[in-house]
Amino acid sequence: MKIVTDCAADLTAEDRSLYGPMEAPLYIGFPEGEINAVDISADEFYQRLKAMAPHAPSTSPATVEDMVALYRPSVEAGESIISVHLSSALSKTYAAAVEAKAQFPDADITVIDTKSVSGGLRFQVLAAAMASQAGWSSEAILDRVSRVRQKAEVAFTVETLEYLARGGRIGRLQAMAGSILNIKPVIRMDTADGQLSDIGKARSLWGAMTKMVDFFSEEYGTHMPMWAYVLHGDAEEKAEAMAEILSSRMNITKLDKGRISPVLGVHAGPGIVGVTMVPMALMEGY
C-alpha cells in the first residue's frame, strides 16, 4: 500500500521519516518564474513575500502529469494506492489526481478529497499511513480516515486580511474594513464542503487566539485527550503563545509545532497562526 498526498499537508520531517508518503508538488509563481513549493524554505519565502508587497505570488496545483508520475512506479509494482489531498474547493489537485487515476484503469487507486488543508490534511494522511503500516485492509483504512476527517478541526487567524483578499478568499472591501478596524478574523475549515468559514472576530491577535481555544473547547470539552498541531507562517512567538494558551485550557496529550507551507502562506500571509486538533483516540490503536 502506497500513501500519496501533496505538500499542503504540512508534514513534519518525522512524519516523512516514519511513514514516507509521496508528496505531489504544488507551485508558487514569482515574477521571475514558477517554482515547486518544496524548493523554497519558509524563511526565504516569507522574506520574498514581504518584499513583493503590495503584490503577491500566484499558486498552481499539481498537474495530471505530476500525479501520473507519482502513481506509475506503484502501479507497475502492483501496489494499491490511497491518494489523500487538500480540499477540492481550494485547489484543483484533487481533480488532477482523479484524472491521473483514470489513466490506470486496472490499478487499485483510491483518491480522497479531505475537504481540509494543512494540519487537517496531515492528520488524515497520518491515519492512512499508520493504518497501512499496521496491515489494515483498504476498507478499514478508509473508514478511519473518514472518521478523522469528521472529528479533526482546523482554525486559524491572520495578522491582516490583505492576503486572503488578494487570493480571492474574501472581498476587497471586507479586507479594507478589517484593516481600518484592526479586526482579526477567526476562520475554520468546514469539512462539510471544504470551504473556509468565519467563526468569530477579535480586535487583537491575542483575542483571536483566545476565541480559537474557546471554539476548540466547545467542540471537544476540556478533558478529552487531544493531539494538537500549532503552525505559523512567520510568527513564531505568537505561535508559542498559542500553544501555551491551548495547553493551559485543554488536555493536550501530544503537541506538535511547525511552519505553514509557503504555498499556503501565499494566501494567508506571514502573520498566520493556526491550530489543528484531533482526538487522540482516533490516532492510536494502529
N, C-alpha and C positions, 0 to 999 in steps of 0.2 A: 504494500500500500504506500503510495506516494502522496504527500500533502503539498499542495501548491497554494500560494497566496500572492499578495502584492506588497509593495513597500509602504503602503498606507497603514499596515498593521502595527507599525512602531514596535517591532520585535526587539528584544534586548540581545546583547551578544551571547548571554547564557542561553536564551531561547534557541538561537541558531546553533549553538554548540550541542545542546542536548537533543534537539529534535530535527534539525536540518531541513526545515521546509524550504521548498524552492520559491523564490520571490520574483514575480513579474515586475518589470520596470515600469515606473511612471516618470513622466518627463517634465522638466521646467524649461520654459522658453525665455532666455535673456535676449537683449538686442543683438548680441554678438553670436547667438546660436542656441540650439536646444541641447540640453544635457540630461543624462539619466540622473534622477534624484539621488540615487545612492552614491554617485560620484562626487558629491559635494558635502563637506562637513556642515553640521548645523551652525557652527561659529562663522564659517566663511559665508554661508548662505545669508544669515541674518545681517552680516555686515554689508553684503551686496544689496539686500532688500532695502535697508535703511538708506544706502547711498543713492538708490533709484528714485526715492520719494520725490514728487508725488506719484510717480509712475510705479508699476509693479510688473513682475514677470507674468507669463501665462503658464498654464499647465495642460498636459495632454495625457490621455490614458494609455495603457498598454495596447499594442496593436494585435490584430489577429495573428500576424506573423510571429510576434513575441510569444503568444500563447502556444502556437503550434510548435515552436522551437522548444518550449519547456515541456510540452506533453510528449513529444516524439520519442525521446530515449526511454521513458517509462512504458509507453505503448509497445515499443519494439521489444522491451524486456518482458512483456506480458504482465506488467503490474497494473493494479487498479489505481485510479487517481481520484482524490477528493480535492476540488479546487475551490478555495474559500476566499471571497473577495468583498471589497468595500461596497457600500450601498450603491445600487444601480441608479438611485435618484441623484447621486452626486458625481458619478463617473460612468463612462462607457466601457470600463474594464470588464465588468461582468458580461456585457453584450459581446465583447471580443472573445471572452472565454467560451461562451455558448457557441459562437460561430466556429471557433477552433475545434471544439468537441465534435462538431458535425463533420469535420474532415477525417475523423477516425470512427466511422460508424460501427465498427466491430469491437471497439475498445470499451472498457468499463470506466467511464469518466462521469463523475457527478459534480456539477457546478452549483455552488451555493451563493445566493445573494444574502449577505449577512445583515443587510439593512442597517449597517453600522460602519464605524470607522475608528481608526486609532486603537485605543485600548479595548473597545468593544469588539473590533475585528480580531485583535490579538488574542483575547480570551477564547474566542471560537476556534481560532487556529490551534491554540494550545490544547483545547479539549479534543480536537480531532487528532492531533499528533500524539498526545499521551494515550488516548484510547487505541490508536493504531499500534503503538509500540507494545501495548499490553495484549495485543492479539484479538481485539474486539472485532465482531462482524461489522460489515459496512452499515447494516441496518441499525445496530446499536450505536455506532459512532454518530450517524446522522441524527439519531434521537437525542443523544447527549448534546450535540452542537445546537440543536433546536432549543433545548431547554436552557442552555447558556445564553442563547440569543434572547430568549424571553425574559430572563432574570437579570442580565447584566444591564447596568445603566451608565451612560456616558454624559457628563455635564462639564461645561467649561464657561469661562468668562474671558473677556478680552480688554485690553487697555483702551483701544479705540475701535470704533465701528467702521472706520475707513476701509480696512482691507476686505471686510465682508461685503461692503458696498461695491468695491472695485470688482470683486469676483461675482457680482450679481446675486449674492446671498440675501442681501437686504436692499431696500431702496436708498437712493442718494439723500433724499430729504430726511429719512429716518436717521441716517448716519450724521447729517449736519445737526439735527436736533439733539441727538445723543452727545455730540461733541460740545455743543454750546452748554448743555445742562450737566456735562461731565457724568453721563449715565453709563454705568457698567451693566451690560446685559448678562443674564444667566440663561444659558442655552443647553438643551439636551438633544440627543439623538432619539428620535421617535422610531422605534423598531417596528411599529405597525406599518409605516410607509417609507422608512428610510430617510426622512426629511429632518431638517433642523427645526426645533420648536422652542419658542421663547417661554421660559417658565418663571421669570422674575427679573427685577432690575434693582440696582442699588446706586447710591451716589459715590461710592468708593470701592476700590478693589477689595478691601477688607470686608466690606458689607456684602459684596457679591460672593466672596468665598464662604462667608457665613451662611448665605442663602443656599449655596450648593450643599453644605453639610446639613442644613435643615431639610432639603429635598431628599438627600440620601437617608437621613434618619427616619423620615416619614415613610419612605419606601421599605426599609429593612428593619426598622427599630434600632435600638442601641445595644442589644445583647447578641444578635446573630453574628457568628464568626464570619468575617469578610476578608476578601483579598482585594486590596486597593492598588491602583496604578496611577501615580501622580505624574503628570507631564507638563512641560512648559516649552515655549519657543526660545526666548532669550530672557528669562525672568526667574533665575534660579532661587533668589532669596524669597520671592513671592511663593514659589512652589514649595520651598521648605516650610514657610508659614502655613500653607495649605495643608501639608502633611501633618503639622503639629495640631492644627485645629481638628482635623479629621480623627487623629489618634486620641485626642482628649475627649471626644464625644461619642465615638463608636468603638466596637470591638474589632479592631483591625488585627487579624491573625498574621497576615502577610502584607508587607508594604513594599512596592517597587517604585522606583523613580526613573524618569527618562526624559528625553527630548522629543518634541513633536517633529515628525518627518518634514524636511524642507518643502516637499510638495504640498503638504497640508498648511505649512506656515505661510505659503503664498496667499492663502485665503483668510488666514486668521491674524497674521502679523506677529511681531516678536513678543508682544505682551500677553499672549495667550497662556492661561493656566487652566488645566483640566484634570479631571479625575474619572477613572472608570472603576466601578465596583461590581463584584460578583460574589455570591455566597460561596464560602469555602467548600461547602458540601458538594457543589457541582464540579469542583476542580480536584476532588480527591476520589479514592476508591478505584484507581486505574490499575 
